[in-house]
Amino acid sequence: MRRFTMSVLLALITLIQACSSQGAANKDKSITIWWAQWSPADGLQELGNRFEQETGIKIIVHQIPWSSYQDQVFLNFGNRRTDFDVVIGDSQWIGRGATKGLYVDLTDWLPSAVDMDTVHPKAARYLCEYPPGSGKFYAAPCETDAIGFVYRKDWFEDPEEQAAFKARYKRELGPPATWDEFLEVAEFFQRPGEKRYGASLLSGRGYDSLTMGFQMFLYAFGGSWGDPDTRQVEGILNTPEAAEGLKFYKSLMYFGPPGATNFDYAKTLETLTNGSTAMVMDYFAFFPGIVKQMGDQVGFFKVPSHGQRRVVSLGGQGFSISAKTTPEKQELARQFIAWFLQKEIQEQWITKDAGFTANTAILSSEAFKKASPYNRAFSESLDLLQDFWNVPVFNELLSAFQQHIGEAIDGLKTPEQALEDLARDHQQIMEESGLTKGS
């Protein structure tokens, strides 16, 4: 009897252990994705829920405020194992992720998951490759983005404003196509006595808002960060054309609300929603909330041109798989990314707030352009994208930029001196890090 009882007991223990192991296996059949706290992350979680229904693999999208996102990600990479399996990181993180062994190399796998000919070339170059144009992939397309403008359409369409503008500038009041037209519109609406202002540009000193704001003027006026192949900076960044662009950029800040020389992404949008500003620069992915709040009071336009040059600062992020998670989790991550990149799922992705695909056929379709009031301007911006340096010393380059160009904006240096100092520091950073050709 005791032997029978013991046999039953052992069988029960074995069954419990098996059930426990199966439960652990089922629990482990999940991946955690870290992303910033904004509308696209909500949409990704919705798609993740659908993926779980189809496959049984749970998707957890953990959102972190933009202000601390980069710091939390790279602090976590300092651990033996990351708390995330996938990170949706900025383009400028790829150099560090690739060279420090933080991101899984996706070069052989990614083209088998998605036809790269269907991916917008700018998205592939800046969001997925390191070095850009090398065909070496450390991220898969997730969210494309670009800087654009939102404007007070109700002000622009006011008959009295239209008549006054035409009398003053001898042309119709409308979204500006050139930076000179932009200046005129900003000047027209600048009425500090009425607490009404012309424009808010990106000029904040935290992270990259000043960099992304100025970059469009640097290139539109004929300047450049430097040679992308040799990483030569001096003699390329510190030019009269670059100084002209910086002077014009700074001049537009005179037509902003108080504090306009230090506005980050949130602050520029606040100057629109508080009813004070006619035109506001920001990333398209932040515009869904504006539409929900302001409806048909607002309209959207792409970044203006200077002469024949029109350049738009790139935004968006790619999926990178952590090299510090398990091989099993890495395989689950590949399954989800491949599923996400199917055209059918991308067509669902664009129905989410600021779910901006990298699929060129979808981006160019009339269905996409008509899906929201900002999609057409967004679609027209993608061929114009330009990025900052996405190299391992991105943070050092960014810090030098924020210092020197910030001092020019604040009147502590002339634009020419700020660019000389910046070019010197950027050249030194490139050479000391071994990134210049032949170093």
C-alpha positions in Angstrom: 0.0 0.0 0.0 2.9 2.3 0.9 4.6 1.5 -2.4 1.3 2.3 -4.3 0.9 5.6 -2.4 4.5 6.5 -3.1 4.1 5.7 -6.8 1.0 7.9 -7.0 2.8 10.7 -5.1 5.8 10.5 -7.4 3.5 10.6 -10.4 1.7 13.7 -9.0 5.1 15.4 -8.4 6.2 14.6 -12.0 2.9 16.0 -13.4 3.1 19.2 -11.3 6.7 19.7 -12.4 5.7 19.2 -16.1 2.8 21.6 -15.7 5.1 24.1 -14.0 7.7 23.8 -16.8 5.0 24.2 -19.5 3.7 27.2 -17.7 7.1 28.7 -17.5 7.6 28.0 -21.2 4.3 29.7 -22.1 5.1 32.6 -19.9 8.5 32.9 -21.6 6.9 33.0 -25.0 6.9 36.8 -25.0 9.1 39.7 -26.0 9.4 43.1 -24.4 9.9 46.1 -26.7 11.1 49.4 -25.3 10.0 52.6 -27.1 9.4 56.2 -26.3 6.1 57.4 -24.8 3.9 58.6 -27.7 1.0 57.7 -30.0 2.9 55.3 -32.3 3.8 53.1 -29.3 0.1 52.8 -28.5 -0.5 51.6 -32.1 2.3 49.1 -31.9 0.9 47.6 -28.8 -2.5 47.2 -30.5 -0.8 45.3 -33.4 1.2 43.3 -30.8 -2.1 42.2 -29.3 -3.2 40.9 -32.7 0.1 39.1 -33.1 -0.4 37.4 -29.8 -3.9 36.2 -30.9 -2.4 34.7 -34.0 0.7 33.2 -32.6 0.4 32.9 -28.8 3.6 35.1 -28.5 2.9 38.0 -26.1 4.1 41.5 -27.1 4.8 44.0 -24.3 5.5 47.5 -25.5 7.1 49.4 -22.5 6.9 53.2 -23.0 9.5 55.6 -21.5 9.2 59.4 -21.6 11.3 60.9 -24.4 13.3 63.0 -21.9 14.9 60.0 -20.3 14.5 57.4 -23.0 18.1 57.3 -24.4 19.6 57.3 -20.9 17.5 54.4 -19.7 18.2 52.3 -22.8 22.0 52.6 -22.6 22.1 52.3 -18.8 20.2 49.0 -19.3 22.7 47.9 -21.9 25.3 48.1 -19.2 23.6 45.0 -17.5 24.6 41.4 -18.3 21.1 40.9 -19.7 18.7 43.7 -20.9 15.2 44.1 -19.6 14.1 44.4 -23.2 14.4 42.1 -26.2 13.9 44.8 -28.8 14.6 48.5 -28.6 13.1 50.9 -31.1 16.0 53.4 -31.2 16.9 56.6 -32.9 18.9 56.5 -36.1 21.9 58.0 -34.4 22.1 55.1 -31.9 22.9 52.6 -34.6 26.6 53.4 -34.8 27.0 52.8 -31.1 24.8 49.8 -31.0 26.6 48.2 -34.0 30.2 48.8 -33.0 29.7 48.1 -29.3 28.0 44.7 -29.9 24.7 45.8 -28.4 22.6 45.2 -31.5 22.2 41.9 -33.3 23.6 41.9 -36.8 20.5 41.5 -39.1 22.4 41.7 -42.4 21.7 38.2 -43.6 18.2 37.9 -42.0 16.5 41.2 -42.8 16.3 40.8 -46.7 14.7 37.4 -46.1 12.0 39.0 -43.9 11.1 41.9 -46.2 12.0 42.9 -49.8 14.3 45.8 -49.2 13.3 47.2 -52.6 10.0 48.0 -51.0 11.6 50.0 -48.2 12.0 53.8 -48.7 15.8 54.2 -49.5 16.1 57.0 -46.9 14.6 54.8 -44.2 16.9 51.9 -45.1 20.0 54.2 -45.2 19.4 56.1 -42.0 17.2 53.9 -39.8 18.6 50.4 -40.6 22.2 50.5 -41.9 25.5 51.1 -40.3 27.5 52.6 -41.8 24.8 54.3 -43.9 24.8 52.9 -47.4 26.8 49.9 -46.5 24.1 47.3 -46.8 24.9 46.1 -43.2 21.7 46.1 -41.2 21.4 46.5 -37.4 17.8 47.5 -37.4 14.5 46.9 -39.3 12.1 49.6 -40.4 9.6 50.6 -37.8 8.6 54.2 -37.7 9.5 56.7 -40.4 9.2 60.4 -39.4 10.1 63.8 -40.6 9.9 67.4 -39.4 7.1 69.5 -40.8 4.9 72.4 -39.9 1.4 72.8 -38.4 -0.3 76.1 -38.9 -3.4 78.0 -37.7 -5.6 77.4 -40.8 -8.4 79.4 -39.3 -6.1 82.5 -39.0 -4.8 82.0 -42.6 -8.4 81.7 -43.9 -9.8 84.7 -42.1 -10.9 87.2 -44.8 -9.6 90.2 -42.9 -6.2 88.7 -42.4 -6.1 87.7 -46.0 -6.9 91.2 -47.2 -4.3 92.8 -44.8 -1.6 90.4 -45.9 -2.2 91.0 -49.6 -2.2 94.7 -49.1 1.1 94.5 -47.3 3.0 91.8 -49.3 1.2 91.9 -52.7 0.5 88.1 -52.7 -2.1 85.7 -51.2 -1.8 84.5 -47.7 -1.1 80.8 -47.6 1.3 78.1 -46.3 4.8 79.4 -47.3 6.7 77.5 -50.0 10.0 79.2 -49.4 11.9 80.4 -46.3 11.6 84.0 -47.5 7.8 83.6 -47.7 7.9 82.0 -44.3 9.6 85.0 -42.8 7.0 87.3 -44.3 4.1 85.2 -42.8 5.9 85.1 -39.4 6.4 88.8 -39.5 2.8 89.5 -40.4 1.4 87.5 -37.5 3.9 88.8 -35.0 1.8 90.9 -32.6 3.2 90.7 -29.1 0.8 93.3 -27.9 -2.0 90.9 -28.7 0.0 87.9 -27.4 0.0 86.6 -31.0 3.2 85.4 -32.6 4.5 84.3 -36.0 6.4 81.1 -35.5 8.0 78.6 -33.1 11.1 76.7 -34.3 13.0 73.9 -32.6 15.8 75.5 -30.6 15.9 73.5 -27.3 19.2 72.5 -25.8 18.1 69.1 -24.5 18.9 66.1 -26.7 18.7 67.0 -30.4 15.9 69.6 -31.0 18.3 72.5 -31.8 20.3 70.2 -34.0 17.3 69.0 -36.0 16.0 72.5 -36.3 19.2 74.1 -37.6 20.1 71.2 -39.9 17.5 72.1 -42.4 18.8 75.6 -42.7 22.4 74.4 -42.9 21.8 72.3 -45.9 19.2 74.5 -47.6 21.7 77.4 -47.6 24.4 75.3 -49.1 26.2 73.9 -46.0 26.9 70.4 -44.7 28.0 68.6 -41.6 31.0 67.3 -43.4 32.1 64.6 -45.9 30.1 61.4 -45.0 32.8 59.1 -46.4 36.0 60.7 -45.0 34.4 62.4 -42.0 36.3 65.5 -42.9 34.5 68.4 -41.1 36.8 71.5 -41.1 36.5 73.5 -44.3 33.0 72.0 -45.0 30.9 72.9 -41.9 32.5 76.3 -41.3 31.6 78.1 -44.5 30.0 81.4 -45.4 26.9 79.4 -46.7 26.5 77.7 -43.3 26.9 81.0 -41.5 24.2 82.5 -43.7 21.9 79.7 -42.9 22.5 80.1 -39.1 21.9 83.8 -39.3 18.6 83.3 -41.1 17.5 80.6 -38.6 18.3 82.9 -35.7 16.5 85.8 -37.3 13.2 83.8 -37.4 13.3 83.4 -33.7 12.5 87.1 -33.3 9.0 86.2 -34.5 8.4 83.7 -31.8 6.8 83.9 -28.3 9.0 84.8 -25.3 11.6 82.1 -24.8 11.6 81.1 -28.5 15.4 80.7 -28.5 15.1 77.6 -26.3 12.0 75.6 -27.4 12.1 71.8 -27.3 9.6 69.5 -29.1 6.9 69.8 -26.4 7.2 73.6 -26.0 6.7 74.4 -29.7 3.5 72.4 -29.7 2.4 74.1 -26.5 2.7 77.5 -28.3 0.2 76.2 -30.8 -2.3 74.6 -28.5 -2.3 77.7 -26.2 -3.6 79.7 -29.1 -0.6 82.1 -29.4 1.4 81.1 -32.6 0.7 80.9 -36.3 3.2 78.3 -37.4 5.0 75.6 -35.4 7.9 73.3 -36.4 7.8 69.7 -35.0 7.9 66.1 -36.0 4.8 64.7 -37.9 4.5 61.9 -35.4 3.5 64.4 -32.7 0.6 65.8 -34.9 -2.2 63.3 -34.1 -2.7 64.8 -30.7 -2.9 68.3 -32.3 -5.6 67.1 -34.7 -7.6 65.6 -31.8 -7.3 68.8 -29.8 -7.8 71.4 -32.5 -9.5 69.7 -35.4 -9.9 71.8 -38.6 -8.4 74.9 -37.0 -5.1 73.6 -38.1 -3.4 72.6 -41.4 0.0 71.2 -42.3 2.8 71.9 -44.8 6.3 70.6 -45.5 9.5 72.4 -44.8 10.0 75.4 -47.1 12.8 75.7 -49.6 15.7 78.1 -50.1 16.2 78.6 -53.8 16.3 75.1 -55.3 17.3 73.5 -52.0 14.7 71.9 -49.7 16.0 69.7 -46.9 13.9 68.0 -44.1 15.3 66.6 -40.9 14.8 62.9 -40.5 13.0 61.3 -37.6 11.8 57.9 -36.8 13.3 54.7 -35.4 14.0 51.1 -36.3 13.6 47.8 -34.5 16.9 46.6 -33.1 17.2 43.2 -31.3 19.3 43.3 -28.1 22.5 41.2 -28.3 22.0 40.8 -24.5 18.9 38.8 -24.5 18.6 35.0 -25.1 18.8 33.3 -28.5 15.2 32.2 -27.9 14.0 35.7 -27.4 15.9 36.9 -30.4 14.1 34.3 -32.5 10.7 35.4 -31.2 11.7 39.0 -32.0 12.5 38.1 -35.6 9.1 36.4 -35.9 7.3 39.5 -34.7 9.4 41.9 -36.9 8.9 39.8 -40.0 5.1 39.7 -39.3 5.0 43.5 -38.7 6.7 44.1 -42.1 4.2 42.2 -44.2 2.3 44.6 -46.4 -1.0 43.6 -45.0 0.2 44.5 -41.5 1.8 47.7 -42.7 -1.6 48.7 -44.2 -3.0 48.2 -40.6 -0.1 50.2 -39.2 -0.9 53.3 -41.1 -4.4 53.3 -39.6 -2.8 53.9 -36.2 -2.0 57.5 -35.0 1.3 58.4 -36.7 1.8 54.8 -37.8 4.2 55.9 -40.6 5.3 53.0 -42.7 8.6 52.7 -44.7 6.8 50.9 -47.5 7.1 53.1 -50.6 4.0 51.8 -52.4 1.8 52.6 -49.4 3.5 56.0 -48.8 2.8 57.1 -52.4 -0.8 55.9 -52.5 -3.7 58.3 -52.5 -5.3 56.2 -49.8 -2.4 57.0 -47.4 -2.2 60.7 -48.4 -5.9 61.1 -47.6 -5.9 59.1 -44.4 -5.1 62.1 -42.2 -4.7 65.9 -42.7 -0.9 65.7 -42.3 -0.2 62.6 -44.4 0.2 64.3 -47.7 2.8 66.8 -46.4 4.5 63.9 -44.7 4.6 61.7 -47.8 6.1 64.7 -49.8 8.8 65.1 -47.2 10.5 61.7 -47.3 12.6 62.1 -50.4 14.1 65.2 -48.8 15.3 63.6 -45.6 18.7 64.4 -44.1 20.2 63.0 -40.8 22.8 64.1 -38.3 25.9 62.0 -37.9 24.8 58.5 -36.8 28.3 57.3 -35.6 29.4 55.8 -32.3 30.4 59.2 -31.0 27.0 60.8 -31.8 26.6 62.0 -28.2 29.9 63.8 -28.2 29.2 65.5 -31.5 25.7 66.4 -30.4 27.1 68.0 -27.1 29.6 70.1 -29.0 26.9 71.3 -31.4 24.4 72.2 -28.6 27.2 74.2 -26.9 28.5 76.2 -29.8 25.4 76.8 -31.9 23.5 77.5 -28.6 26.0 80.2 -27.9 25.4 81.7 -31.3 21.6 81.6 -30.8 22.1 83.3 -27.4 24.3 86.0 -28.8 27.5 84.9 -27.0 29.3 84.2 -30.3 28.9 85.3 -33.9 27.5 82.6 -36.2 30.9 82.5 -38.0 32.8 82.0 -34.7 30.4 79.3 -33.5 30.8 77.4 -36.7 34.6 77.6 -36.6 34.6 76.3 -33.0 32.1 73.6 -33.8 34.0 72.4 -36.9 37.2 72.3 -34.9 35.6 70.2 -32.1 33.8 67.9 -34.5 37.0 67.3 -36.4 38.9 66.5 -33.2 36.1 64.1 -32.0 36.2 62.3 -35.4 40.0 61.9 -35.4 40.3 60.9 -31.8 37.6 58.2 -32.3 39.4 56.8 -35.4 36.5 57.6 -37.7 38.3 59.8 -40.2 39.5 58.1 -43.3 43.1 56.8 -42.9 43.1 57.3 -39.2 
